[in-house]
Amino acid sequence: MTSNPYFRVCSYKVVSERTHEGGSRVEAIVEVRIGPDCVRRSATGVGPVHALDVALRSCLSSEFPSLAAVSLSDYKVSVVDADHGTAAQVRVIIEAGDGTAYWDAGCVSTNIVDASFEALCSSAVIGIMRAREGARRSA
């Protein structure tokens, strides 16, 4: 799981369900440790990556309010080893920005949800680092 100087992901869970009527619902639960505190939040979204993003941001928002300025601008998935069919590794690249700069974060995994979540976490870390660097420069 993701570990960095700002937060440690303890766990996450995504449930995607589709009803016989054709409706769908996706819920994510994310648990992170920030210092000594453990924060657990759930969120719904239009898909698993959206739900994970909303839940992760909810966990981090009180400690890192600067993440409110960070938004996803592109999301790309490519197959790394197509010979393995649906068990192939995929590369997820997320482009995000804070209004003044854009950056890429990515991950490779055989699990597209894991790769997406790791990329979301990496993007959040970059956003936190940029905000802290900007605050230091302003001080």
C-alpha positions as CSV (number, residue, x, y, z in Angstrom):
1,M,0.0,0.0,0.0
2,T,1.0,3.6,-0.6
3,S,3.3,5.0,2.0
4,N,4.9,8.5,1.8
5,P,5.9,11.2,4.3
6,Y,2.4,12.6,4.4
7,F,0.0,9.7,4.7
8,R,-0.1,5.9,4.6
9,V,-2.9,4.0,3.0
10,C,-4.1,1.3,5.4
11,S,-6.7,-0.2,3.1
12,Y,-9.3,0.5,0.4
13,K,-12.3,-1.3,-0.9
14,V,-14.5,-0.7,-4.0
15,V,-17.9,-2.2,-4.5
16,S,-19.6,-1.9,-7.9
17,E,-23.1,-3.2,-8.3
18,R,-25.5,-3.3,-11.2
19,T,-29.1,-3.9,-10.7
20,H,-31.4,-6.0,-13.0
21,E,-33.0,-2.7,-14.0
22,G,-29.7,-1.5,-15.5
23,G,-28.8,1.0,-12.8
24,S,-25.4,1.0,-11.2
25,R,-23.8,2.2,-8.0
26,V,-20.1,2.3,-7.0
27,E,-18.9,2.9,-3.5
28,A,-15.3,3.1,-2.2
29,I,-14.0,3.0,1.3
30,V,-10.5,4.3,1.9
31,E,-8.6,4.2,5.2
32,V,-5.4,6.3,5.7
33,R,-3.1,7.0,8.6
34,I,-2.0,10.6,8.9
35,G,0.5,10.8,11.7
36,P,-1.0,9.1,14.7
37,D,-4.6,9.4,13.4
38,C,-6.5,6.9,11.3
39,V,-9.1,8.3,8.9
40,R,-11.7,6.2,7.1
41,R,-14.2,7.6,4.6
42,S,-16.6,6.3,2.1
43,A,-17.9,7.9,-1.1
44,T,-19.9,7.0,-4.1
45,G,-18.9,7.8,-7.7
46,V,-19.8,7.3,-11.3
47,G,-17.1,4.6,-11.5
48,P,-14.5,3.0,-9.2
49,V,-11.7,5.5,-9.9
50,H,-14.1,8.5,-9.2
51,A,-15.3,6.9,-6.0
52,L,-11.7,6.2,-4.9
53,D,-10.7,9.8,-5.7
54,V,-13.6,11.3,-3.7
55,A,-13.0,9.0,-0.7
56,L,-9.2,9.6,-0.7
57,R,-9.7,13.4,-0.9
58,S,-12.3,13.2,1.9
59,C,-9.7,11.4,4.1
60,L,-7.0,14.0,3.3
61,S,-8.9,17.2,3.1
62,S,-8.7,18.4,6.7
63,E,-4.9,17.9,6.9
64,F,-4.2,18.9,3.4
65,P,-6.8,21.5,2.3
66,S,-4.6,22.5,-0.7
67,L,-5.8,19.3,-2.4
68,A,-9.1,21.1,-3.2
69,A,-7.2,23.0,-5.9
70,V,-5.9,19.8,-7.5
71,S,-8.1,18.3,-10.3
72,L,-7.7,15.4,-12.7
73,S,-7.3,16.6,-16.3
74,D,-6.6,13.2,-18.0
75,Y,-6.8,9.5,-17.3
76,K,-5.1,7.0,-19.6
77,V,-4.9,3.2,-19.5
78,S,-2.7,1.1,-21.8
79,V,-2.0,-2.6,-21.9
80,V,1.6,-3.5,-21.3
81,D,1.6,-7.1,-22.2
82,A,-1.3,-7.9,-24.5
83,D,-0.3,-11.6,-24.8
84,H,-1.9,-12.2,-21.4
85,G,-5.4,-11.0,-22.4
86,T,-7.5,-9.9,-19.5
87,A,-4.7,-10.8,-17.1
88,A,-2.3,-8.4,-18.8
89,Q,-0.5,-5.7,-16.9
90,V,-1.9,-2.2,-17.5
91,R,-0.2,1.2,-17.2
92,V,-2.4,3.9,-15.7
93,I,-1.3,7.5,-16.1
94,I,-3.2,10.3,-14.4
95,E,-2.6,13.9,-15.4
96,A,-3.6,16.4,-12.7
97,G,-3.0,20.1,-12.1
98,D,-3.4,22.8,-9.4
99,G,-4.2,25.8,-11.7
100,T,-0.6,26.8,-12.1
101,A,1.1,23.5,-13.2
102,Y,0.3,20.0,-14.5
103,W,2.0,16.7,-13.6
104,D,1.7,13.0,-14.4
105,A,1.5,10.2,-11.9
106,G,1.2,6.5,-12.8
107,C,1.5,2.9,-11.9
108,V,1.7,-0.5,-13.6
109,S,-0.2,-3.5,-12.3
110,T,-2.3,-6.5,-13.4
111,N,-5.1,-4.9,-11.4
112,I,-6.5,-1.8,-13.1
113,V,-8.1,-0.6,-9.8
114,D,-4.9,-0.9,-7.9
115,A,-2.9,0.9,-10.6
116,S,-5.5,3.7,-10.7
117,F,-5.6,4.1,-6.9
118,E,-1.8,4.2,-6.7
119,A,-1.7,6.8,-9.4
120,L,-4.3,8.9,-7.5
121,C,-2.2,8.7,-4.3
122,S,0.9,9.7,-6.2
123,S,-0.9,12.6,-7.7
124,A,-2.1,13.7,-4.3
125,V,1.4,13.5,-2.9
126,I,2.7,15.7,-5.7
127,G,-0.1,18.2,-5.1
128,I,0.7,18.3,-1.4
129,M,4.5,18.8,-2.1
130,R,3.8,21.6,-4.6
131,A,1.5,23.4,-2.1
132,R,4.1,23.1,0.7
133,E,6.9,24.3,-1.6
134,G,4.7,27.3,-2.7
135,A,3.9,28.1,1.0
136,R,7.7,28.0,1.8
137,R,8.5,30.4,-1.1
138,S,5.7,32.8,0.0
139,A,6.9,32.9,3.6
